[in-house]
Amino acid sequence: MKKNRLAIYLTIFLVLLALILIFSNTGNSTLDSRDADFAVLDTATVTKIFIADLDTNDVLLERTSKGWTLNKEYRASQWKVDELLNTMLKLRVRGPVSQASHNNVVSRMAGIALKVEVYQIKPRINLFGKLKLFPREVKTKTYYVGDNPRDNIGTFMLKEGAKTAYIMYITGFKGFVMSRYSAFEDDWRDHTVFSSRLNEIKSVELVFNEEPWQSYRIERTNGLNFKITRLADQKVFPEYDTLRLLNFLTSFSDLRFEAVLNNTMPRQKIDSVVHSPFLHRLTLVDMNGDTTQMTTFNKKKFAEHLDIEEKLVPMDLDRAYALVNRNRDFVLIQYFVFDKVLRPALYFEPGAPDLSQVY
């Protein structure tokens, strides 16, 4: 009996000793799982992502009940955030940076790397993944994103406090990952100007600065009944083309600008444009009383451009400048996108020609 008990104790001791040796060897191996743990396997629990460069640029992306926000001020582009989360989910280790080039890689990262912090909701108590109690927000990862190796497959990354940098890549993606991260605010901006569905619109007013007789206001009276008033003389249209009106109003569901110009165009030039006569002022009021307004301006061409008659065309016929977001943002818009909501009053008159090629 004593011999059997001694054998059992000896077996337990040997098993424990083997486990200790295995974990010790793993910790001293070249591929330390903790230092290579960059992937976020449960992106649904991510609440905040902070990205900063070595200058003064940084962004804070935060999940809210109404979507992702940017630096507590703007809406973040949902597809950009989704792309970043998908990147974090699919990050895989290609391998550690070789010892021969490790110091050079880390030195270069010290000058160009982006710092990334990831915050998630984690339970204080987690029993085998079954019982999760007392959830709270914690910073789960802090790492640095560098440039790419010579073959452009993957990106150098280094966890804070780690001794070894790794080459990380996305399965099935031949390229580098650094482009998915950015510390520039404009890269994460949501480009939406108008996003109201037909049943959410209370009124729309469009002012033509150069042709005031084409300015008008559309107001919902009840249900799908609307009133159109010409602003120049306050004349109410006795009749209007219902189909054209409905096409006009449904066009406000998803209208986006092309680019933010606040930080890419000289301030002097922006001031010159916004103090020039405007083209259109479009104002939408929704059923909650919230107002969205866009003011457009002519975009002058800088390069010489000749039309088919070899005459100089001074204005850009494809794009315009605009002020949006309560005049805080100076942006570039495409007529191809916004022409459908820049119709003149004449457009709604029964039997009127389609002037969309003119206005």
N, C-alpha and C positions, 0 to 999 in steps of 0.2 A: 504493500500500500504506500509506504514511504517512498519506494523507488518510483512508483507511478506519479506521485505528487511532485517529486524532484524533477522528473522528466517534463511534466507539464510546465513547471516554473522555468526550466531551462529553455523550453520551446518558446514561451512567451518572451523571455529575455532576448533570445536570438531574433525573434520577429521585430521587437522594438528596436534592437540595435541595427537591423537591416533597414528599417524605415528611417532611422536617424541618418544613416549613411547615405541613403538615397536622396533625402531632402537636402543634406549638406552638399552633396555633389551637384545637385540641381542649382543650388544657390551660387556655387562657384563656377558654373558652366559659362561658356561664352554667351549663350542666349538666355539671359536672365528674364524670366517671364514678367517680373514686375517692371523692369526697365523697358520692356517691349510692349507693355499693355497700353496701347493708344486707342484701341477700338472702343466705341460705346455700343454695347449690345442691346440696350433698351433705350432707344432714342425717345420713346414716349414719356420717359421720366425726366428728360432734359428741360430745365426751366430757364437757364441763362447761358449765354456763350459770350465770353469777352475776348476780343482780339485786339492786339496793340502792336505797333511797330516801334522801332528805336527812335523815331522822331516824336511828333506830338499827335500822331493819328491813332485813334482807337474807336472801336465800336462796341456797344453793348446791346446784344439781342436778347429780348425777354419775351417769354410766352405769357400771353394774357387770355382772358376769356373771349376776346374779340380778335385774336390772332397775335402775330409777333410784332413787337414794337422795336424801334431803333433809337438808341440813346434817349429813351424816355420822351421823345418828341415826335417822331414820325412813325408811320406804318412801315414795316419792313416788307420787302418783296417775299411773298410766300414761297415762290418756286426757288428763289435763291437760298432761303433757309432750308427748304426741303432737300436741295442738292447738297448742302453742307452736312445735314444730318445723315443723309444717305452715304456720304463720303466717310463720316465718322463710324458708321455702322459697318462698312465694308473694308475698312483699313486692315491690311494684312502685312505681316513681316516678310520682307524679301530676304533680309539678312542683316547682321550687324555690319557696321562700317569696318573695313579692314584695318588692322593695326597700323599698317604702313601709311595710310592716308587719314587716320582718325584725327590726329592733331590738326591737320590742315582743314579738315571738314568742320571741326568744332570752332576753330579760329574764324573761319569764314562765316559760320552761323552767328558768331558773336557780333558781326557787323551788319547782317541782313535779315536775321530771323524774325519771325512773328511769334509773339507770345500768345498762347491760347489757354483759356481757363474754361472748364466745363462744370456746370452746376446741375445737380440732379436731386430728385426727391428720393431719399433712402430711409428705410425704417431703422429705428434704434435697435430693435430686436427682430432678428430674422432667423427662425428655426427651420432649417432645411428647405427654405424657400416656400414653406407651407403656411407658417404663421408669421405675419409681418405686423409689428406694432410700433406706434409712435413715429410716424413719418415726419421727416424734416428736410429742409434744403441744405445740402452740403456741397462743397467743392470737391469733385471726385477726380479731376485730372488737371494737371498743369504741364504743358509741354511747349517746345519750341519747334517751329516749322522753318526749315531752311530751303535751299534750292535743290536742284535735281542732279543725279549722277550723270556721267558723260553719255550714257546710252539713253537718257531721258525717260527711263522707266522707273517710276517711283520718286520719292522725295525724302531728303534727310530729315529726321526728327530726333529730338532729344528730350526725354522727360526731365522735369526739374529735380535736381538732386542725383540723377543717374550718372554713371561713369561712362556708359557706352551709348553712342548714337546709332540709330538704325535707319535702314532704307525701308520705307513703307510704301505700299502700292495698293491699288484697287484691283481686285480680281476681274479679269476680262477687260481692263482698261489699259491701253498702251499710251502712257503719258505720265506727266507728273502732277502731284496733288496740290502743290503750293497755290496754283491758280484758283482752287476752290476756297481759299482763305483770303480775306482782304481786311485791312485796317482802315480803308477809306469809306467814309459815311455814304458818299454818293453811290458806291457800288451796291449798297444794300437797300437803297430807297425804293419804295413801291411807287410805280409810275402812274398809278390810277388818278385820273382827274374827276371823272364822273362814273358812278357805279349804282345808279338808281333804276329799278325796274318800273314798268308802266304804272303799277298800282301804288308805287311809293312817291310818285311825282304830284305835287300840289300845283306848282306853277313854273313856267319857264319864260324868261324875258331875254330877248336878243336885240341889242342896240347896234345899228350900223352907223358908225361915226361919219363916214363920208357920204352916205345915202340915208339920211334920217327917215325918209318916207317909207323905207323898207323895214323899219324897226317895229317890233310888236311884242305883245305879251299874251301867253297862253295860260289860262286858269281853269282848273277843274271846278265844275259846278256841282256835279254829283255823278257817282259811278264812272262811266266812260264818256260822260258828256263834258265838253270843254267850250270855253269862250275865247275867241281870238280878238284882241284889240290892237288896232294900229296906233302906235304911240304918238305919231306926228299930230293927229287930230282927234285921238281917242275914239275913232270910229270902230264899232263892233261889227265884225264880219257877219252879215245875215246868213251866209252859207259858206261852207268850206269843204275842201276835199278830205273826207274822213279817212280814207286809206293813206293819203300822204301824211296826214297829221299823226296817225297811229305809227307809221313807219318812222316818222321824226322822233316821237317820244320814246319808242322802244330802242332807239339808237343810243340812249344814254346809259344802257346797262353795263357797258365796258368800254370806256374811252381812256386811252393812256397817252402820255407824252413820250417823246423819243429819248430825250436826255436832259439831265440837270446841268445848267450852265453857271450856277452860282460861283463855283470855284474854278471854272475853266476859261471864263471870259473876263477880260479886264473890267474892273469896277467902273471905270470911266465910260467904257462903251455901253455897259448895261444901263447906267444912268442916262446916257444919251438916248438910248432906245425907249426907255420907259417914260421919258419926258417928251417924246415925240407924239404926234396924234395917233391914237389907237385905231385899229380896224374894227374889231368887234368887242362887245362886252356881253358875255353870256352868263346868265344867272339862273340857277335852279334852286327851288325851295321844295324840300320834301314834306311828307305828311307830318313829320315831327317838328317842322319849323326850322330845320337846319338848312343853312344856305351854302351853296358851292358856286364860286364865281371864277370865270376865266376871262382875261383880257388879252387880245392878240394884237401884234404889231408886225408891220412889214419887215421882212428879212432881206436886206440888201445883199447883192452878190459882190464878193470881193474879187474873184477871178473874172476876167472878161468872158462874157458868154454872148454869142450871137444867135439870133433866131434864124428861121429859114430865109428871111429877107436880108440877112446880114446886118440887122440893126441891134444895137446894144440893148440887152434886157437888164434893167437896173434892179429888178426885184426877183427874188427866188420864187418861182411859181410852184414849187413842191413843198416848201416849208415856211413856217412863220415862227416868230418868237411869241412867248406868252407868259403872263403872270398868273400863278395859281397858288393854292394853299394860303388864302388870305393875303396874297401879294408877297409872300415870303420867298417864293421860289421863282426864279427866272429860268424858263425851260424852252426847249425846242419841240415843236409839234409838226406833224405831217398833215397836209391838206387831205391826203388820201384817207386818213382816219377821221378827221373832224369835219370834212365838207358836209356830211349828212346831217349835222346839227347846226350848220351855218347857212340855212336856207333863208332867202328874203321873204317878206310878207306875201309878195305876189305868188310865190310857190304854192300857197294853200288855197288860192282862189279856184273855184270850179272851172275846169276847162283851160286853165293857164298852162302854157308850155313848160316843160321841164328845164329850169334854168340852172341845173346843177353844174353844167359845163361852163356857166358864166360866173357864178358866185362860188 
